[in-house]
């Protein structure tokens, strides 16, 4: 089944976890991706919450695959801020390979955050956000079609 970001917002927490677990890490991405926070997954509120977050807080991530880093696009102005290191390693979720977005050494503000992503479609990655080692939310990253 091919997934869209809109469809991800309708999936339950368990469905998102299952999709993440069965997906490959994929290649470390490069370029600008639009981000969608998936909060209250599978509820009628999920799309509205995602839209508000996208307008006022977080629009996505810009990857520099050559240097293994990224910046987040944040605020209503789309500022590039909050840097992370990007690399492949074992997932905290299921001990399989994933791409880690590690803020522990690059950001005072987000030093407790670790994101893990896996590729679910050629241009879409599904991610999990952790605070220390506690799973918080899922998110999606959508890159322009190749």
FISEFI-556398 format. One line per 2 residues: number of its first residue (from 1); their letters; for each residue x, y, z of N, C-alpha, C, CB. Coordinates in Angstrom, 3 decimals, m for minus. Last residue first. Glycine has a CB too. Example, Ala and Ser with C-alpha at 12.3 -4.5 7.8 and 13.67 -1.06 7.14 Angstrom:
2
2> SA> 12.850/m2.250/7.080/13.670/m1.060/7.140/12.900/0.030/7.870/14.084/m0.598/5.725  13.190/m5.690/7.800/12.300/m4.500/7.800/13.200/m3.300/7.800/11.308/m4.473/9.046
end
This chain:
146
146> XX> 11.450/12.880/m6.638/12.694/12.903/m7.429/12.450/13.090/m8.906/13.466/11.633/m7.219  9.215/15.095/m4.948/9.410/13.867/m5.727/10.672/13.981/m6.574/8.181/13.583/m6.628
144> XX> 10.370/16.643/m1.968/9.846/16.766/m3.333/10.126/15.466/m4.087/10.486/17.991/m4.077  9.681/14.812/1.062/10.607/15.475/0.165/9.945/15.651/m1.192/11.924/14.679/0.037
142> XX> 8.253/14.836/4.171/7.969/14.616/2.750/8.904/15.481/1.910/6.478/14.937/2.420  8.097/13.256/7.222/8.902/14.159/6.401/8.617/13.831/4.957/10.429/14.038/6.719
140> XX> 6.065/12.994/10.129/6.359/12.615/8.743/7.221/13.688/8.101/5.051/12.405/7.929  6.121/11.684/13.476/6.091/12.782/12.518/6.396/12.218/11.138/7.107/13.904/12.905
138> XX> 4.924/10.760/16.755/5.400/10.445/15.404/5.404/11.725/14.585/4.511/9.350/14.723  6.075/11.421/20.153/5.125/11.512/19.035/5.763/10.940/17.773/4.681/12.987/18.799
136> XX> 7.699/10.116/22.368/6.712/11.189/22.493/5.661/11.153/21.391/7.406/12.528/22.481  9.358/7.670/24.251/8.729/7.990/22.968/7.637/9.036/23.171/8.143/6.716/22.309
134> XX> 12.146/8.251/26.192/10.689/8.119/26.222/10.104/8.567/24.886/10.083/8.947/27.387  14.793/8.719/26.601/14.442/7.489/25.889/12.938/7.221/25.908/15.181/6.308/26.498
132> XX> 14.804/12.031/25.989/15.662/11.036/26.604/15.304/9.710/25.924/15.474/10.975/28.192  12.151/11.937/23.983/12.725/12.824/25.004/13.465/11.884/25.938/11.610/13.707/25.776
130> XX> 11.846/11.161/20.523/12.091/10.722/21.898/12.575/11.895/22.737/13.122/9.570/21.935  9.793/10.764/17.723/10.525/11.703/18.565/10.630/11.105/19.964/9.826/13.105/18.601
128> XX> 9.921/9.007/14.712/9.528/8.968/16.114/10.408/9.967/16.852/9.662/7.517/16.720  8.791/9.206/11.259/9.719/9.368/12.364/9.063/9.233/13.722/10.385/10.690/12.267
126> XX> 8.871/8.264/7.892/8.094/8.280/9.125/9.072/8.341/10.283/7.157/7.029/9.236  9.377/9.856/4.774/9.956/9.181/5.936/8.993/9.326/7.105/11.364/9.765/6.294
124> XX> 8.900/9.858/1.298/8.314/10.055/2.623/9.035/9.205/3.669/6.815/9.713/2.602  9.594/9.226/m1.300/9.801/10.612/m0.876/9.270/10.898/0.530/9.141/11.545/m1.859
122> XX> 9.184/6.418/m1.510/10.380/7.035/m2.089/10.642/8.466/m1.599/10.258/7.042/m3.585  8.076/5.527/1.825/7.798/5.739/0.408/9.042/6.394/m0.187/6.501/6.628/0.184
120> XX> 9.308/5.206/4.224/8.114/4.404/3.970/7.641/4.502/2.525/7.003/4.831/4.897  12.316/5.187/5.936/11.684/5.532/4.659/10.503/4.604/4.406/12.705/5.443/3.492
118> XX> 12.536/6.346/9.299/12.650/5.270/8.312/11.845/5.664/7.076/12.149/3.900/8.898  14.109/8.032/12.053/13.270/8.008/10.854/13.557/6.751/10.037/13.506/9.272/9.996
116> XX> 14.133/9.366/15.290/14.494/8.228/14.444/13.555/8.244/13.251/14.407/6.860/15.228  15.462/11.943/17.315/14.460/11.495/16.352/15.017/10.273/15.635/14.087/12.632/15.334
114> XX> 15.929/13.019/20.530/16.474/12.129/19.493/15.296/11.748/18.618/17.196/10.840/20.109  16.487/15.537/22.941/15.687/15.010/21.826/16.524/14.119/20.918/15.079/16.161/21.011
112> XX> 17.928/16.880/24.781/17.283/15.651/25.246/16.496/14.945/24.135/16.354/15.965/26.409  18.763/19.207/23.501/19.766/18.183/23.813/19.166/16.868/24.315/20.720/18.715/24.844
110> XX> 17.505/21.469/22.499/16.945/20.152/22.168/17.872/19.001/22.547/16.637/20.081/20.688  18.988/23.660/23.486/17.527/23.652/23.591/16.957/22.249/23.419/16.919/24.589/22.553
108> XX> 21.595/23.060/22.747/21.268/23.195/24.162/19.761/23.048/24.362/21.759/24.557/24.711  22.709/20.955/20.246/21.675/21.904/20.629/21.446/21.902/22.132/20.379/21.589/19.906
106> XX> 24.579/19.003/19.659/24.509/20.176/18.779/23.532/21.251/19.245/24.127/19.742/17.403  24.510/16.667/21.035/25.783/17.381/21.022/25.718/18.716/20.278/26.839/16.513/20.401
104> XX> 21.828/15.784/20.793/22.493/15.779/22.096/23.786/16.584/22.141/22.783/14.376/22.497  20.323/15.398/18.543/20.499/16.782/18.991/21.368/16.889/20.239/19.150/17.410/19.260
102> XX> 20.199/13.347/15.834/20.719/13.428/17.203/21.042/14.876/17.571/21.978/12.546/17.360  18.435/11.320/14.131/18.611/12.769/14.113/18.926/13.134/15.561/17.314/13.546/13.549
100> XX> 19.154/8.237/12.599/18.995/9.000/13.833/19.274/10.477/13.565/19.936/8.460/14.940  17.642/5.780/10.776/18.409/7.016/10.647/18.101/7.841/11.878/18.062/7.799/9.319
98> XX> 18.015/2.317/11.730/17.227/3.504/11.428/18.184/4.663/11.182/16.229/3.834/12.582  17.948/m1.207/12.182/18.615/m0.016/11.679/17.611/1.109/11.396/19.403/m0.353/10.412
96> XX> 16.305/m2.365/15.229/16.647/m2.484/13.812/17.319/m1.188/13.368/15.377/m2.786/12.941  15.343/m2.038/17.818/16.719/m2.538/17.639/17.090/m2.841/16.187/16.909/m3.783/18.457
94> XX> 12.973/m0.687/18.129/12.916/m2.126/17.848/14.278/m2.757/17.564/12.012/m2.371/16.678  13.502/1.904/19.279/12.146/1.356/19.194/12.148/m0.167/19.065/11.409/1.972/18.012
92> XX> 16.055/2.695/19.033/15.590/2.431/20.397/14.240/1.736/20.367/15.499/3.738/21.207  17.862/1.335/16.269/16.703/2.046/16.800/16.440/1.690/18.255/15.473/1.739/15.966
90> XX> 21.285/1.676/15.442/20.207/0.835/15.944/19.103/1.684/16.581/20.752/m0.179/16.960  22.082/4.030/12.796/22.433/3.166/13.922/21.199/2.367/14.333/22.982/4.001/15.125
88> XX> 23.206/6.635/10.686/22.474/5.377/10.840/23.007/4.619/12.056/22.593/4.506/9.556  22.863/10.206/11.282/23.633/8.995/11.022/22.730/7.765/11.185/24.859/8.908/11.975
86> XX> 23.227/13.606/11.856/22.409/12.600/11.183/23.291/11.401/10.854/21.744/13.179/9.889  22.948/16.135/14.355/23.789/15.201/13.608/22.884/14.119/13.040/24.917/14.582/14.514
84> XX> 21.085/19.197/14.117/21.241/17.818/14.585/22.287/17.103/13.741/19.891/17.058/14.532  20.180/22.521/15.123/20.992/21.609/14.319/21.017/20.226/14.956/22.426/22.152/14.160
82> XX> 18.204/24.990/15.172/18.257/23.719/15.889/18.878/22.635/15.003/16.843/23.297/16.350  16.993/26.612/12.194/17.616/26.601/13.513/17.572/25.183/14.072/16.907/27.599/14.475
80> XX> 15.745/28.636/9.836/16.549/27.427/9.952/17.322/27.494/11.259/17.512/27.263/8.735  12.407/29.899/10.035/13.830/30.062/10.327/14.529/28.715/10.398/14.024/30.822/11.639
78> XX> 9.713/30.347/9.307/10.503/29.306/8.663/12.000/29.455/8.860/10.206/29.288/7.213  8.033/32.078/10.616/8.892/32.644/9.579/9.770/31.612/8.884/9.759/33.706/10.171
76> XX> 6.800/30.816/12.653/5.944/31.215/11.534/6.758/31.759/10.366/4.934/32.261/11.991  9.204/28.271/13.575/8.470/29.529/13.751/7.632/29.833/12.516/9.443/30.692/14.034
74> XX> 11.697/26.379/11.751/10.788/26.630/12.861/10.217/28.036/12.801/11.498/26.413/14.184  13.265/23.822/10.304/12.609/25.065/9.930/11.511/25.313/10.957/12.032/25.005/8.460
72> XX> 16.304/22.429/11.519/14.844/22.456/11.530/14.364/23.815/11.057/14.291/22.142/12.942  19.065/21.058/9.771/18.484/22.129/10.565/16.973/22.009/10.467/18.977/23.536/10.085
70> XX> 21.499/18.410/9.851/20.240/19.001/9.418/19.958/20.217/10.262/19.080/17.990/9.510  24.290/16.395/8.659/23.626/17.313/9.580/22.269/17.728/9.017/24.506/18.556/9.842
68> XX> 26.236/15.159/7.018/25.550/14.413/8.068/24.925/15.310/9.122/26.504/13.464/8.725  27.362/16.357/4.827/27.988/16.635/6.122/27.325/15.899/7.280/27.960/18.114/6.393
66> XX> 25.732/15.381/2.780/27.186/15.331/2.640/27.881/15.484/3.982/27.662/16.413/1.686  23.113/15.983/3.545/23.568/14.599/3.535/25.069/14.456/3.451/22.948/13.877/2.403
64> XX> 21.589/18.121/5.156/22.846/18.223/4.422/23.478/16.835/4.497/23.807/19.356/5.019  18.109/18.808/5.268/19.216/17.874/5.457/20.408/18.258/4.592/18.773/16.448/5.135
62> XX> 15.795/20.566/6.942/16.649/20.669/5.772/17.909/19.860/6.049/16.989/22.161/5.436  12.421/19.992/7.982/13.859/19.862/8.203/14.586/20.022/6.869/14.202/18.488/8.862
60> XX> 9.457/21.801/9.041/10.175/20.672/8.457/11.650/20.712/8.780/9.984/20.648/6.963  7.984/23.628/10.495/7.599/23.380/9.105/8.314/22.189/8.484/7.869/24.601/8.281
58> XX> 6.695/24.414/13.620/7.669/23.580/12.902/7.165/23.269/11.507/7.946/22.273/13.670  4.903/26.613/14.540/6.055/26.087/15.269/7.096/25.398/14.391/5.584/25.128/16.301
56> XX> 2.687/27.597/13.069/3.281/28.406/14.131/4.586/27.880/14.717/2.311/28.544/15.216  1.985/25.792/10.973/1.918/27.243/10.778/2.781/27.984/11.798/0.467/27.724/10.874
54> XX> 2.317/23.254/12.104/3.024/23.618/10.877/3.041/25.130/10.643/2.384/22.923/9.686  0.558/23.310/14.224/1.994/23.176/14.500/2.786/23.633/13.283/2.359/21.709/14.870
52> XX> m1.845/23.445/12.756/m1.458/24.526/13.673/0.035/24.489/13.979/m2.258/24.430/14.978  m1.774/20.979/11.365/m1.811/22.257/10.639/m1.373/23.420/11.521/m3.217/22.521/10.100
50> XX> m1.843/19.117/13.469/m0.688/19.152/12.556/m0.628/20.480/11.809/m0.755/17.984/11.549  m4.390/19.646/14.488/m3.213/19.884/15.322/m1.974/20.003/14.441/m3.034/18.750/16.362
48> XX> m5.925/18.784/12.279/m5.992/20.178/12.739/m4.782/20.536/13.594/m7.283/20.418/13.535  m5.274/16.036/12.151/m4.964/16.925/11.015/m4.979/18.391/11.429/m5.964/16.702/9.872
46> XX> m6.213/15.094/14.720/m4.826/14.956/14.283/m4.460/15.927/13.161/m4.573/13.538/13.826  m8.848/15.018/15.485/m8.069/16.218/15.803/m6.694/16.226/15.162/m7.921/16.349/17.288
44> XX> m9.965/12.586/15.040/m10.417/13.667/14.159/m9.631/14.957/14.395/m11.909/13.925/14.365  m7.231/10.211/15.345/m8.414/10.926/15.826/m8.798/12.022/14.841/m8.161/11.528/17.228
42> XX> m4.882/9.050/14.523/m6.112/8.320/14.277/m7.359/9.007/14.785/m6.020/6.990/14.886  m2.822/10.539/17.033/m2.982/9.779/15.785/m4.308/9.033/15.721/m1.842/8.793/15.628
40> XX> m2.091/12.891/18.528/m3.436/12.306/18.627/m3.727/11.486/17.373/m4.519/13.416/18.819  0.146/14.092/16.084/m0.273/14.111/17.486/m1.728/13.666/17.529/m0.088/15.541/18.134
38> XX> 2.557/14.316/14.025/1.394/13.424/14.143/1.083/13.273/15.630/1.665/12.013/13.466  3.752/17.002/12.117/3.692/16.373/13.435/2.423/15.528/13.507/3.721/17.446/14.581
36> XX> 5.373/17.120/9.149/4.036/17.045/9.706/4.115/16.317/11.042/3.055/16.330/8.729  7.566/18.991/6.986/7.297/18.171/8.153/5.852/18.239/8.595/8.183/18.583/9.279
34> XX> 9.241/18.837/3.918/8.128/19.397/4.679/7.801/18.438/5.809/6.879/19.645/3.772  12.733/18.997/3.427/11.532/18.181/3.580/10.483/18.958/4.352/11.854/16.850/4.293
32> XX> 15.496/19.653/1.363/14.440/20.201/2.208/13.216/19.302/2.213/14.057/21.597/1.743  18.460/17.549/1.340/17.549/18.568/0.858/16.464/18.905/1.850/16.934/18.134/m0.418
30> XX> 18.736/14.076/1.687/19.432/15.326/1.395/18.401/16.310/0.861/20.605/15.111/0.368  18.634/11.167/3.896/18.119/12.124/2.912/19.008/13.351/2.746/16.736/12.563/3.307
28> XX> 20.134/8.095/3.879/20.111/9.367/4.584/19.690/10.431/3.572/21.513/9.700/5.234  17.943/5.541/2.613/19.145/6.355/2.510/19.012/7.609/3.372/19.415/6.734/1.045
26> XX> 16.346/3.141/4.818/16.464/3.939/3.604/17.778/4.700/3.607/15.281/4.910/3.471  15.422/1.485/6.877/15.987/2.801/7.195/15.986/3.690/5.959/17.421/2.661/7.750
24> XX> 12.235/m0.064/6.043/13.703/m0.001/6.056/14.181/1.398/6.429/14.276/m0.406/4.683  9.412/m0.925/8.150/10.035/m0.136/7.087/11.556/m0.156/7.188/9.533/1.301/7.135
22> XX> 8.214/m2.123/10.301/8.382/m2.939/9.093/9.117/m2.215/7.959/7.033/m3.387/8.601  8.134/m0.077/12.239/8.893/m1.305/12.492/9.150/m2.111/11.223/8.158/m2.166/13.493
20> XX> 6.401/1.808/11.106/7.789/2.163/11.385/8.633/0.899/11.509/7.891/3.013/12.675  4.035/0.268/11.095/4.609/0.751/9.833/6.076/1.120/10.023/3.817/1.969/9.303
18> XX> 3.646/m0.075/13.866/3.836/m1.241/12.989/4.489/m0.834/11.670/2.487/m1.936/12.716  3.287/2.603/14.675/4.391/1.805/15.228/4.691/0.603/14.331/4.052/1.327/16.660
16> XX> 0.945/3.166/13.235/2.171/3.924/12.970/3.394/3.161/13.480/2.099/5.322/13.630  m0.802/1.334/14.466/m0.538/1.233/13.022/0.740/1.985/12.643/m1.735/1.786/12.216
14> XX> m0.796/2.337/17.103/m0.296/0.996/16.828/0.040/0.805/15.353/m1.314/m0.040/17.262  m1.973/4.859/16.697/m0.627/4.767/17.256/m0.008/3.407/16.928/m0.657/4.992/18.784
12> XX> m3.765/4.746/13.528/m3.674/4.680/14.988/m2.205/4.653/15.420/m4.423/3.430/15.527  m3.969/7.076/10.790/m3.577/5.801/11.369/m3.528/5.873/12.891/m2.225/5.368/10.821
10> XX> m4.380/9.582/9.779/m5.581/8.809/10.123/m5.245/7.474/10.794/m6.409/8.554/8.870  m1.919/10.583/9.094/m2.654/11.261/10.163/m3.884/10.478/10.616/m3.074/12.643/9.703
8> XX> m1.277/9.061/6.871/m0.579/8.790/8.133/m1.318/9.422/9.310/0.869/9.317/8.074  m2.782/10.286/4.864/m3.191/8.967/5.363/m2.523/8.646/6.696/m2.853/7.878/4.336
6> XX> m1.256/12.597/4.483/m2.649/12.706/4.950/m3.145/11.380/5.513/m3.568/13.162/3.803  1.077/11.507/3.408/1.132/12.118/4.730/m0.284/12.248/5.304/1.824/13.504/4.663
4> XX> 0.371/8.300/1.943/0.536/9.736/1.840/0.604/10.278/3.268/m0.635/10.399/1.015  1.541/5.084/0.862/1.083/5.996/1.906/1.299/7.441/1.501/1.800/5.710/3.219
2> XX> 0.577/2.173/m0.862/1.300/3.446/m0.909/0.683/4.395/0.114/1.259/4.070/m2.345  0.842/m1.183/0.000/0.000/0.000/0.000/0.886/1.245/0.000/m0.957/m0.001/1.221
end
